[in-house]
Amino acid sequence: MSYPQTIQIFLPSGDPQGIRIAAITTRILQVFEVPRLQLNTFLSLPEAEYVSVYVLFGSNEETGNDCAYIGQSGKIGSRLKQHNEKKDFWDRALIAISLTKSMTVTHAHFLEWIAIQQANIAARFELENGKDERKPHTPAPMEAECREIFDTFDILLTTLGFPLFKPLLDNTSSAATDLTTSMIQQSPVPASPSGVNLFLKGGGVDASARYTEEGVVVRKGSYGRRLPTNTFAKTVQNKKREKMIEEGVLRIDHDKLFFEKDLLFRSPSTAAIYVFGRSANGWTEWKNLHGETLSKVMGRDLKE
């Protein structure tokens, strides 16, 4: 269950692109975001000697996809030195430490395990870790403590812009809201936290999606048109579409193009374009169950 929280982000150098330290003010966990360029600065800090669970973030040089590596160490500075010498892909390290130095190696092993499990479930990043799924032996009281620490780690990573453990669609929550214009007129906040269900049907496509805080997530199993229009075929977006086919993210079945996984698009129009294989205005193409356009649902058509 979500509830209001106060998060403090400290900039040690005053540079928002440099090292950042995030913490929930009522908890003992801190997360350091360290650019690789400033690794030596972090290594000079006392926290480099602490027990830690950490994540390296970067991208796959061949595919350009976001990548992550999850690890733990009894002395985080030494481990990061090793990664700096042996791992090429990463450009940022997110390091969780305890303000009270109460995190032990046993804590760290369990936190590493649960982080890998949750990251695989969310499938937001390509994990560089192996497939070892053995749960480490952890006393029940300590495991409960670790799960609370993990919740804080999750919140702070997401706040810093790394939603490693957040699935694109939260299937454990209640179904997304089918908002109507009348609902908008009754509330100053038109969008539900769970999102808005959307659909594209007819003309050779059958797609469902959810409009979330991040954009439009087209659901796995949706299908669009395989063949793009002549004009769209010459665009950069079509090249990206073809690359998704090569990577198996989209699958050709006769004249249809199936989505093999949930896919996030930052704008409604981009999502509609990839479904139709042509230029499209997603704000007017996507509709809710009541046939209202997304533009109308979100109040863009309303007159004051």
N, C-alpha and C positions, 0 to 999 in steps of 0.2 A: 504494500500500500504506500502510495506517495504522500508526502506531507511537506509543509514548508521547512526549509533549512537555510542556514546562513553559511556561505562558503567564502573563505578568504583566500585570495590569490596574491602572493607576495612576489615582487620583482626585485631581487637582490641588487641588480645593477641598474634598475630603472628602465631597462630595455624590455618591452613586451615580447620581443622575439628571442630574447635570451633565456636564461634559466628562470623557470617559474616554479613557485612552491604553493601547492593548493592544500587546503585543509578545511574540514568542517569544524567550526569553532568549538563544538562541545565534545569532540572526539580526539583520540591520541594519534591517529594515523595522519601522516603527511605524504604527499606525492610530489616528488621532484620531477619536473620536465626538463631534460637536459639535451640541448642540441649537441650533436657529435662534435661540432667545432669547438664547443666549450666544455668538453669532457675533462680536460686538465683542471679547469676551474672547480668542477665538482670534486675531483680527486683530492683537491687541497682542503676540502671541508671535513669537519669531524664526522659527518654522516657517511662518508665513504668507508668508514670502518664498521658500519652497522650491519646487522642481519637484515636482509631485504628480499622481497619478491619484486620482480621487475618485468617490463615488457620492452623489447626493441621494436620500433616501427620503421618501415621503409616501403620500398616497392620492388617488385620483380622486374629486373632489367629487360627481360624478354617480352613479358606480357603487359607490363605497366600496372599490374594489379597491386593493390595494397597488401603488404605482408606484415607479419608480426612473429616475434619469437618470445616465448614466456619462459622465465627462469627464476631461480632463487639462489641465494648465496649467503654464507655466514660472514662474508666480508665483501660487500658489493663493489668496492673500488677495484679490488684485484680481479674480480670476474669481468668487469667492464673493460679493463685493460686487455684481457684476453680476447674479448669480442672485438675490440678495436683493431686487433692484429689479424683476426681470423675470419670475421664476418663482414662482408662487403655491403649488404643490401640496406642496412639501417642508417637513418639520419637523426633519430631521436630516441632517447631512452626515458621511460617513465618508471620511476623508482619509488616504491612504497617502503617507508620506514616508520618505526614507532618513536614518538616523541619521548617516551619514558624508557626506551630501550628494552621494553618488555617482550618484543617479538623474538622468539627463539628459532633455532633451526627446525625444530619440530613444527612450529607454526608455519614456517616458510615452505616446508615440503608439502603440507596439506594445502596451503594457499596456491602453490604452483599447480598442484593436481586439479583443484576445483576450477582454477582459472583456465586451464587447458580444456577441461570438459565444457565449460560454459562458452568459451570462444568457438569450439567446434560446433556447438548447438546453434550459436548465433550465425556462424558462417559469414561474417562480415569481412574478414581478412583471411588471406592464405597463411596458414600457420607453418612455420619453419621447423616446428617441433616434430619429434617422431610420434609413433602411434602407441607408446606405452600408456595403458589405461589402468594400471594397478593402483588402487587406492592405498596410500600410506597408512600404516597403523597409527591412529591418533586417539588418545583417551577422549571419551565422550564430552567431558567438560571443556577440554581444549578445542575439540571440533566445533562446539557451539560458539566458542569465542572466535574461532577462525571464520566462521560463516558471517558473523557480525562485522569482522574486519574486512571480509571480502565485499560485503555490501557497500562499505565506505569506499573501498578501492574502486568499485564499479562506478559509483556516483562521481568520484573525483576524475576518473579517466574520461567519462562522458562529458563532464563540465569542461575539461581541457581540450575537447574536440576529438577524442578517441573512443567511440562507442563500441569497443571490442566485444563486450558481452551482451549487447542489445540486438536481438533479432530485428530485421526490418519490419516484421509484423509480429506483434505480441499475441500469439494464439492462445495464451492462457487467460487473456482478459476477455471481457464481454465483447460481443460483436460491435463493430463500428456503427456509428449513428447514421441513420438515413435522415439527414437534416432537410427541412423544408423552409421555404421563405417565411412562413408564419412563425416558425421557431426563431428565426433571425430577428424578426420584428419584436419578439418578446424578450430578447436577451441581447446585451451589449457584446457578448462573446459568442460569435456564430459557430465556431468550430468546437466539437467535443474533443477532449483529450485522447479518446480512443481512435479518432479519425473519422473520415467520411467514406462510406462505400460508394464506388463509382463503376460505371459500365460503359462499354462500347459494343454495340451489337448491330449487325446488318452490314451489307456491302462487302461480305467476305471476311468479316472479323467477328470475334466473340471474345471480348476481354473484360476481366474484372480487376479492380484495383482498389487501393485505399489511399486517400489523401491524408498525409500525416504531417507532423512538424517539419520533416526533412524533405518532403516532396511527394511525388506520386509513386507508390509501389505497385507495379503490375504483377499480379499473382501468377505463380506457377500454374501451368495448364491453360492459360489464356492463349489465343492464337490470333495472328494477324495475316496480312497478305504477304505471300512470298515474293511476288514480283513488284518492284517499285515502279513508280511512274518514270517516264523518260527524263523528266527534269530532276526528280529526286535522285535518280541513279548516278548523277554526276556530282553529288554533294559529298562533303566530308562525313556527314551523318550516315549516309548509306555505306561508306567505307567502314565505319565503326559497326554498323549493323552486320555487314558481311564478316567482319572479324569475330563478332559474337557467334556467328554460325560456325566458323572454323574452330572456335574454342568450345563448342558444344553448349553454350548458354542458350542459344536459339537452335531449334531443330526443324529441318524442312520435312514436310509430309505433303507431297503433291503440291497443290497451290496454296498450302497453309504454312505458316511459320509459328511454331509452338514455343512458348516460353518454358524452359526447362527448370527454372528457379525463379523465386521472387526477385524482381529487379527494381532498383530505385532510380528514379529520374528526378532531377532537381526541379523541373517545371512540368506542369500539366501538358504543355504543348509538345515538349520533347517526348514524353511518354506516348502521346497520340501519334506523333510522327513515326515512331518505331513500330507501332502497331499497324498503321495504314500503309506505310511505305510511300508517303507523300507529305507535302506540307499540310499543316493542320493547326487550328487554334484549339488547344486543349481545353481552354476555359469554356468553350461552347460545345465542343464535341463530347466531353465526358459528362455523363448525367447520372443522377441518383435513381433509386427505384421508382420515384414518383415522376420521372421524366424531366426534372428540372436540371438545367445546366449547372456546372460547377460554379460558373460566374454568378449565377443567380443565387445559388445556395450560400455562397460566401458573401453575399450582400453587395457585389460589385454593380448590380443592375438597379439597386434601390435608389430612389430619389428622396432626398431629405425634405 
